[in-house]
Amino acid sequence: MDVVFIHNNFPGQFVHTAAALARRPGVRVFAVGGPTAKMRPGISLAAYRLPPNPPRAGHPLAERFVTDIVRGELAASAMQKLKQEAKVDPALVVGHSGWGETLFARDMFPNAKHLVYSEFFYNHSGSDVGFDPEFPDAGLRAAFRVRTKNAGMLTSLASADLGLSPTEWQKRQHPEMLWDRIRVIHDGVDTVAASPKPNARFEIPGTGRTLRPRDEVITFVNRQLEPYRGYHIFMRALPEIMRRRPNAEVVIVGGDGVSYGRRAPDGKTWKGVFLDEVRDRLDMSRVHFVGNIPKPDFIAMLQVSSTHVYLTYPFVLSWSLLEAMAAECLIVASSTPPVREVVEDGVTGRLFDFFDVAGLSDLVVQTLAERESLGAMRRAARAFAVANYDLASVCLPRQMALLDGILDLTPSGDPPRVAASPVA
C-alpha cells in the first residue's frame, strides 16, 4: 500500500504519523513538500522549487489564492513525478491545506482517500483579525481579504474525505456546515521528555551561567517574538515584575522574524521595537534573549522555570504551552479561546486578560511569591497534559485509528465513525 503526505515544510505535523506508517510492513510512504521540506528515514521525498518570478494576481484580493495555485501546481508536478518514477498509486493522501499544495491532490490521485489537515480557518471577527486594537485591521476591505484568504483551504477541504484540526476551537473556526467533516485530534507532545526534573540545569547560552529549579526563573516562549504571541504585552509588564522581584531571571526564547501577522515598521524587528520601549527600566543583566534553542535545552529551560508566561491572539495553540504544562510549570496565560481549552483558571494555571499589562505583572509576582505552595496546580497541569495530549499514549493512537478508519470508508463515501478527542 502506498501513502502520500503533502506538507510545505514536511514532515511538519505529520512527523510521527508518517514514521509510524513507514514502519508498517508492506507500506510505502512518500512525501511532497516545498524547499524547506526534509528527508526522513524510510520516506521518499519529492520536493519542488519555487519559481524566481511567480505569477501575480490581476487583483490584490486574489493574490493569496494565486500563490496557493502556484504551489498547488508545483506540488501536482511532484506528485506526477512520483507516479511516473516510483509508480506511486496511493490508497491514502494526507496533506496540509494551508499553502495550496493539496489543491489538485484529488485530481492527481482520484482513487485515494484524502485527509486534509485543516489547521486554521480565518475569520474577520472573533478570531485573530482585528483582535488587537494596537494593530487595527478592520473595515470591509479587511473582511474581503480574509474571506478570499480561505479560498484554497475551502477548495481542498471540499475535495477531501475528511478534515483534521488539532483543537476543538480551531475546528469551530470553520463554517458550521463543515464541522461534521472535521475530526479533532491534537498533534501531541512528548510528555516523557517534557516532565519535571528536580536536578535540571539550564545553561544560559554565551554567559557561562547556569539556572536550576531553586532559582527564580520566568520563562517566555515564541517561535518569533511578535505581537501575535503577546510579546509586546509581556515586555511592557516586565519592568514592574522585575522591580518587585529583584532576584528573578527572565529567559526569553524566540527568533527575530515574523511567523504570523505583519512585519515591524521601518525595517525593524518586533523584538527590538518593544525591547527599546522598556529597556531603560530593565536590569538587562537579568534578561536573557536566547533565540531559538535546541529541543533538549528548551526542555531543560522549562524544567527550571518558576513561572511560565504564555500569551496568544485567538489563533493556533502553541505546542510549547502543552510542553510547559507537562513539565509542571506554573502557567500564567492569556484568557483567549485556544488557551481556555487547555488551561482551567485556578486549577491548571492562572489566566488574565490579554491586554491587562498591570494584571499580568501582578499575577506573575503573586505566582512567584506563592510558588512553593502551588504544587497541586503544577501536578494538575501535568496530569491534564498527559491525559489529553501525550503523543505516544493518546494522540498518535488516535491519529493512526483515524487514518485506518478513512481507509475503511464505505463505497457511498460516508465518513468513518471515529471519535474525536475530548473537548477540554
Sequence and secondary structure as in RCSB ss.txt:
>XXXX:A:sequence
MDVVFIHNNFPGQFVHTAAALARRPGVRVFAVGGPTAKMRPGISLAAYRLPPNPPRAGHPLAERFVTDIVRGELA
ASAMQKLKQEAKVDPALVVGHSGWGETLFARDMFPNAKHLVYSEFFYNHSGSDVGFDPEFPDAGLRAAFRVRTKN
AGMLTSLASADLGLSPTEWQKRQHPEMLWDRIRVIHDGVDTVAASPKPNARFEIPGTGRTLRPRDEVITFVNRQL
EPYRGYHIFMRALPEIMRRRPNAEVVIVGGDGVSYGRRAPDGKTWKGVFLDEVRDRLDMSRVHFVGNIPKPDFIA
MLQVSSTHVYLTYPFVLSWSLLEAMAAECLIVASSTPPVREVVEDGVTGRLFDFFDVAGLSDLVVQTLAERESLG
AMRRAARAFAVANYDLASVCLPRQMALLDGILDLTPSGDPPRVAASPVA
>XXXX:A:secstr
 EEEEE TTTTGGGHHHHHHHHTSTT EEEEEE TT   BTTEEEEE    SS    SSGGGHHHHHHHHHHHHH
HHHHHHHHHHH   EEEEEEE SSSTTTTHHHHSTTSEEEEE      SSSSSTT  TTS   SHHHHHHHHHHT
HHHHHHHHTSSEEEESSHHHHTTS GGGGGGEEE    B TTTSS  TT  EE TTT  EE TTS EEEEEEEE 
SGGGTHHHHHHHHHHHHHH TT EEEEEEESS SSS   GGG  HHHHHHHHHGGGS GGGEEEEES  HHHHHH
HHHT SEEEE   SS   HHHHHHHHTT  EEEE  HHHHTT  BTTTBEEE TT HHHHHHHHHHHHHHGGG H
HHHHHHHHHHHHHHBIIIIIHHHHHHHHHHHHT  TT            
